[in-house]
């Protein structure tokens, strides 16, 4: 998809949003209107042969109106003027039958992003489907050349561009575009009748910045083969090192715990912890929504509120909750620009690479994969299935599986010993491996 085509589509979408806002104003209602249109291609191959090929062009105009603090929402994929008018009217009709809520309403005018800067997010690809199929097949071919114990492979290539438009009856109408390209290979390795599955992937806004298909294939094979012939562990307490990819999940739990919805419902283990110590006194989390080319960069949130750089945690102290307009009003604060999620969290490492982190742990468990949903955000109780590797004398000894790790997030966060310099950069949260002083490991 060419840049000129994207600009043309953006103009059409902005016109549709503007019309919906004008219609709402004419009806005496306040409103916010948004649309995200995503266009691109998805390809999957198995054993180097095409399994699926999909062309996507998805997006709907979402209209939310407020009439005397009563809310109504409707959406349409038809952008002709008549359909837009009917959708606005449908939202108004719904609002007529809902209860009034003193905390509802569009975001405050003073917080909206009336002016935005280009964050360098759009790099569309002109890659033809045949060339994309070759990329996916090359990654699988690299897998199959490594080891006969690889018994199954699948590769997925995705290339998409998105247009995000938001408008408010406070007079804001802004838009931005972005691109995302990825290649992922999943493999199954087999030994002595037991199978292990793993994967590797590369992700970037620029297709030129993707790792080579050969690296993706070889890395997925290496990871799957390393997991073969796992052993069980006895139930013990021991240090646990979360590999960087797995460590991100810990901080996703933190996001949930400090999200405004859970705070005002009093359903978080971090309730009343604002401006208090929740992590070690050397620990910092910085959010940078305006990082040029960042995977989670955005000039405004899903309510049109301007995003801004902020220190979420400083020296272990929680500085802010993550608030959208509704939760902010419930709690007596202002929106922090987090409607729809976070934007580029950076958790600094302490200069130790993964090998040095193993040596620092000396003896314990490396967690590379987590299973299940055993996290209670209300109490902080944490219990999840896990697999990984057992370490002694700072060296990986053998793979382990069929275990459960357990603790309480409140204590787990304070028990973090170190953050590695092996930063995982392919996620909204960027951090390295995380070493905890001790967790309960349930095995045989």
C-alpha positions in Angstrom: 0.0 0.0 0.0 1.4 3.4 -1.0 1.7 6.5 1.2 -0.5 8.4 -1.3 -3.3 5.8 -0.9 -3.1 5.9 2.9 -3.4 9.7 2.8 -6.4 9.5 0.6 -8.1 7.0 2.9 -7.2 9.1 5.9 -8.9 12.1 4.4 -12.0 10.0 3.7 -12.1 8.8 7.3 -11.5 12.3 8.7 -14.5 13.5 6.7 -16.7 10.7 8.0 -15.7 11.5 11.6 -16.4 15.2 11.1 -19.8 14.5 9.7 -20.7 12.3 12.7 -19.6 15.1 15.1 -21.7 17.7 13.2 -24.7 15.5 13.4 -24.3 14.9 17.1 -23.9 18.7 17.8 -27.0 19.4 15.8 -28.9 17.0 18.1 -27.6 18.8 21.2 -25.3 16.0 22.3 -21.7 15.7 23.1 -19.8 13.0 21.3 -16.5 11.3 20.5 -16.0 9.5 17.2 -13.2 7.2 16.2 -12.1 4.9 13.5 -9.1 2.6 13.1 -8.8 1.1 9.6 -6.2 -1.6 9.1 -5.1 -2.8 5.7 -2.6 -5.5 4.8 -1.7 -9.1 4.2 -1.3 -12.2 6.3 0.4 -15.4 5.1 1.0 -18.7 6.7 3.0 -21.6 5.4 3.6 -25.1 6.6 6.6 -27.1 5.4 7.4 -24.3 3.0 4.0 -24.5 1.3 1.3 -21.8 1.5 -1.5 -22.7 3.9 -3.4 -19.4 4.1 -3.2 -16.1 2.4 -5.5 -13.2 3.6 -5.9 -9.7 2.4 -7.3 -7.4 5.2 -9.1 -4.1 5.1 -11.0 -3.7 8.3 -12.4 -0.8 10.2 -15.6 0.7 11.6 -16.7 4.1 12.6 -17.4 4.1 16.4 -19.7 6.8 17.7 -20.4 7.4 21.4 -22.8 10.2 22.4 -23.7 11.6 25.8 -27.0 13.2 26.4 -27.6 14.5 29.9 -24.8 12.1 31.1 -26.6 9.2 29.5 -24.4 7.2 27.2 -25.1 5.5 23.9 -22.8 3.9 21.4 -23.2 2.6 17.8 -20.9 1.7 14.9 -21.0 1.3 11.2 -18.7 0.2 8.4 -20.7 2.1 5.8 -19.3 5.6 5.5 -21.9 7.2 3.2 -23.6 10.2 4.7 -27.0 8.6 5.2 -25.5 5.6 7.1 -23.4 7.9 9.3 -26.5 10.0 10.2 -28.5 6.8 11.0 -25.6 5.5 13.2 -25.5 8.8 15.2 -29.3 8.6 15.7 -29.0 4.9 16.8 -26.5 6.0 19.5 -28.8 8.8 20.6 -31.7 6.3 20.8 -29.7 4.0 22.9 -28.6 6.9 25.2 -32.3 7.7 25.8 -32.8 4.3 27.5 -29.7 4.3 29.6 -29.3 5.6 33.2 -27.6 8.9 33.9 -24.1 8.5 35.3 -22.5 11.6 36.9 -19.0 10.4 36.0 -19.7 9.7 32.3 -18.9 12.1 29.4 -16.2 12.9 26.9 -12.7 13.8 28.0 -12.1 17.3 29.2 -11.3 19.8 26.5 -8.1 21.0 28.3 -6.6 17.5 28.0 -7.2 16.8 24.3 -4.5 16.6 21.7 -5.5 19.5 19.4 -2.0 19.5 17.9 0.2 16.5 17.4 3.6 15.8 15.9 4.7 13.2 13.5 6.1 10.2 15.5 7.6 8.5 12.4 5.4 5.4 12.7 4.4 4.8 9.0 6.6 2.6 6.8 4.3 0.8 4.3 5.7 -2.1 2.3 5.4 -2.7 -1.4 6.3 -6.4 -0.9 4.3 -8.6 -3.3 2.5 -11.7 -1.9 4.9 -14.0 -3.7 7.9 -12.4 -2.1 6.2 -12.6 1.3 5.6 -16.3 0.8 9.3 -16.7 0.0 10.3 -15.0 3.3 8.1 -17.4 5.3 9.3 -20.4 3.4 13.0 -19.4 3.9 12.5 -19.4 7.7 11.0 -22.9 7.6 13.7 -24.1 5.3 16.3 -22.9 7.8 14.5 -24.9 10.5 14.4 -28.1 8.5 18.1 -28.0 7.7 19.1 -27.9 11.4 18.0 -31.1 13.0 16.0 -34.2 12.1 14.2 -34.0 15.5 12.2 -31.1 14.1 8.9 -32.8 13.0 6.6 -29.9 12.2 7.0 -26.3 11.2 4.7 -23.3 10.5 5.6 -19.7 9.6 3.4 -16.6 9.7 4.2 -13.3 7.9 2.1 -10.2 8.5 2.3 -6.7 7.0 -0.3 -4.1 7.9 -0.8 -0.3 7.9 -3.3 1.4 10.1 -5.0 4.8 10.1 -6.3 6.1 13.5 -8.7 9.0 13.5 -10.4 10.6 16.5 -12.7 13.5 16.9 -14.6 15.2 19.8 -17.3 17.7 19.9 -14.9 19.8 22.0 -13.4 20.7 18.6 -10.6 18.2 18.3 -10.1 16.1 15.1 -6.7 14.4 14.7 -5.2 11.4 13.0 -2.0 9.4 12.7 -0.9 6.4 10.7 1.4 3.4 11.5 2.8 0.2 10.1 3.7 -3.1 11.5 5.5 -6.1 9.9 6.3 -9.4 11.5 7.6 -12.9 10.8 7.1 -15.8 13.2 8.1 -19.4 13.0 6.7 -22.1 15.3 8.2 -25.6 15.4 7.7 -28.9 17.1 10.7 -31.1 18.1 10.4 -34.7 19.0 12.6 -37.1 21.0 11.8 -40.5 22.5 8.1 -40.1 21.7 7.8 -36.7 23.5 7.2 -33.4 21.7 8.2 -29.9 22.6 7.0 -26.7 20.9 8.6 -23.3 20.7 8.8 -20.3 18.4 10.8 -17.2 17.5 9.7 -14.0 15.8 10.8 -10.6 14.5 8.7 -7.5 14.6 9.2 -3.9 13.4 7.5 -0.9 11.9 10.0 -1.0 9.0 10.1 -4.2 7.0 13.8 -3.6 6.3 14.5 -3.8 10.1 13.2 -7.3 10.4 15.7 -10.0 11.4 16.5 -12.4 8.6 14.1 -15.4 8.0 17.1 -17.7 8.5 17.7 -16.2 12.0 14.0 -16.6 12.9 14.0 -20.3 11.7 17.2 -21.2 13.4 16.3 -19.5 16.7 12.9 -21.3 16.8 14.6 -24.6 16.2 17.3 -24.0 18.8 14.7 -23.1 21.4 12.5 -26.2 20.7 15.5 -28.6 20.7 16.8 -27.1 24.0 13.5 -28.1 25.6 13.7 -31.8 24.7 13.8 -34.5 27.4 12.7 -32.2 30.3 13.0 -33.3 33.9 10.7 -32.8 36.9 11.7 -31.0 40.0 10.9 -31.7 43.6 8.8 -29.1 45.4 11.3 -26.5 46.7 11.9 -22.9 47.3 14.6 -21.4 45.1 15.6 -18.2 43.2 13.8 -17.7 39.9 15.1 -15.9 36.9 12.4 -14.8 34.4 13.8 -14.7 30.9 13.0 -11.3 29.3 10.0 -12.5 27.3 8.5 -14.1 30.3 9.4 -11.2 32.6 7.1 -8.9 30.6 4.1 -10.8 32.0 5.1 -9.7 35.5 4.7 -6.1 34.6 1.5 -6.7 32.7 0.1 -7.7 36.1 1.4 -4.4 37.5 -0.5 -2.5 34.7 -3.7 -4.3 35.7 -3.2 -3.6 39.4 -2.7 0.2 38.9 -5.4 0.6 36.2 -8.1 3.0 37.2 -10.9 0.6 36.7 -9.5 -1.9 39.3 -8.6 0.9 41.6 -12.0 2.6 41.8 -13.6 -0.9 42.1 -11.2 -1.6 45.0 -10.2 -4.8 43.3 -6.4 -4.4 43.3 -3.6 -5.6 45.6 -2.0 -2.1 45.1 -5.0 -0.2 46.4 -4.0 2.9 48.4 -0.3 2.4 47.3 0.0 5.7 45.4 3.3 7.5 46.4 4.4 4.4 48.3 7.1 1.8 47.8 6.0 -1.1 45.7 9.4 -2.1 44.1 13.0 -2.0 45.2 14.4 1.4 45.8 16.6 1.3 42.6 13.7 0.4 40.4 12.4 2.8 37.7 9.7 2.7 35.0 9.6 5.4 32.4 6.8 5.8 29.9 7.7 7.5 26.6 4.6 7.7 24.3 6.4 10.0 21.8 9.4 7.8 21.0 10.0 8.2 17.3 9.2 4.9 15.6 8.2 3.2 18.9 6.1 0.1 18.7 3.6 1.6 21.2 4.0 5.3 20.4 0.9 7.4 20.0 0.1 11.1 20.2 -3.2 10.6 22.0 -5.1 7.8 23.7 -8.4 6.2 22.6 -10.3 9.2 24.1 -8.2 11.8 22.3 -6.3 12.8 25.5 -2.7 13.9 24.8 -0.2 11.3 25.8 2.9 12.5 27.7 6.2 11.2 29.1 5.8 10.3 32.8 7.7 8.4 35.5 5.4 5.6 36.5 7.7 4.3 39.2 10.7 6.2 40.6 13.1 4.6 43.0 10.5 1.9 43.6 7.7 4.4 44.5 4.4 4.3 42.5 3.8 7.8 41.1 0.5 7.4 39.3 -2.4 5.3 38.5 -3.3 4.6 34.8 -6.5 6.6 34.3 -9.0 7.1 31.5 -11.6 9.8 31.9 -14.3 7.7 33.7 -12.0 6.2 36.2 -10.2 9.5 36.8 -13.5 11.2 37.7 -14.5 8.3 40.0 -11.2 8.8 41.9 -11.1 12.6 41.8 -8.1 12.9 39.4 -7.5 13.8 35.8 -7.1 11.4 32.9 -3.5 10.3 32.5 -4.0 9.5 28.8 -4.2 5.7 29.3 -7.6 5.0 27.8 -6.7 1.9 25.6 -3.5 1.0 27.4 0.1 2.1 28.0 2.7 3.5 25.6 6.3 2.3 25.6 7.4 1.4 29.1 11.1 1.3 29.6 12.6 -0.6 32.6 16.3 0.0 32.8 18.7 -3.0 33.1 21.6 -3.0 35.6 24.4 -3.8 33.2 24.4 -7.6 33.6 23.8 -9.8 30.5 21.9 -13.1 30.7 25.0 -15.1 31.4 25.9 -12.8 34.2 22.4 -13.0 35.6 22.7 -16.8 35.6 25.9 -16.5 37.6 24.3 -14.1 40.0 21.5 -16.6 40.6 24.0 -19.5 40.9 21.3 -22.1 41.6 17.7 -21.9 40.7 15.1 -21.9 38.0 15.1 -20.0 34.7 11.5 -19.5 33.5 11.1 -19.2 29.7 7.4 -20.0 29.4 4.3 -19.5 31.5 0.9 -21.2 31.3 -2.5 -20.6 32.8 -4.2 -17.5 34.2 -3.5 -18.1 37.9 -3.1 -14.4 39.0 -5.5 -12.8 41.4 -5.2 -9.0 41.0 -7.4 -8.4 44.1 -5.0 -10.3 46.5 -1.9 -10.5 44.4 -1.7 -14.3 44.7 0.3 -15.7 41.9 0.4 -19.3 40.7 1.2 -20.3 37.2 2.4 -23.3 35.3 5.9 -22.9 34.0 8.7 -24.5 32.0 12.3 -23.5 31.6 15.8 -24.7 32.8 17.4 -25.7 36.0 20.7 -23.9 36.8 23.6 -24.9 39.1 26.8 -23.1 39.6 25.6 -20.4 37.2 25.2 -22.8 34.3 22.1 -24.3 32.7 22.0 -28.0 33.5 18.8 -29.4 31.9 15.2 -28.4 30.8 12.3 -28.7 33.2 8.6 -28.8 32.7 5.4 -29.7 34.5 6.0 -27.3 37.4 4.1 -24.5 39.1 5.7 -21.3 40.5 3.8 -19.5 43.2 4.0 -16.4 45.4 2.3 -13.1 45.9 3.0 -10.2 43.6 3.2 -7.7 46.4 6.2 -9.6 47.8 7.5 -10.7 44.4 7.9 -7.1 43.2 9.9 -6.2 46.4 12.0 -9.4 46.0 13.4 -8.4 42.6 17.2 -8.7 42.9 18.2 -7.4 39.5 17.1 -6.6 36.0 19.3 -7.8 33.1 20.6 -5.8 30.2 19.2 -8.3 27.7 16.3 -5.9 27.0 13.3 -7.4 25.1 12.6 -4.6 22.5 9.6 -6.2 20.7 7.0 -5.3 23.2 5.1 -2.4 24.7 7.0 -3.1 27.9 10.8 -3.2 27.3 12.8 -4.9 30.0 15.4 -7.5 30.5 15.4 -10.8 32.5 14.2 -10.4 36.1 15.8 -12.2 39.0 13.7 -12.9 42.1 15.4 -13.9 45.4 13.0 -16.8 46.0 9.7 -18.4 44.9 7.9 -21.6 45.7 8.3 -24.2 43.0 5.8 -27.0 43.0 7.0 -30.2 41.2 6.7 -33.9 42.0 
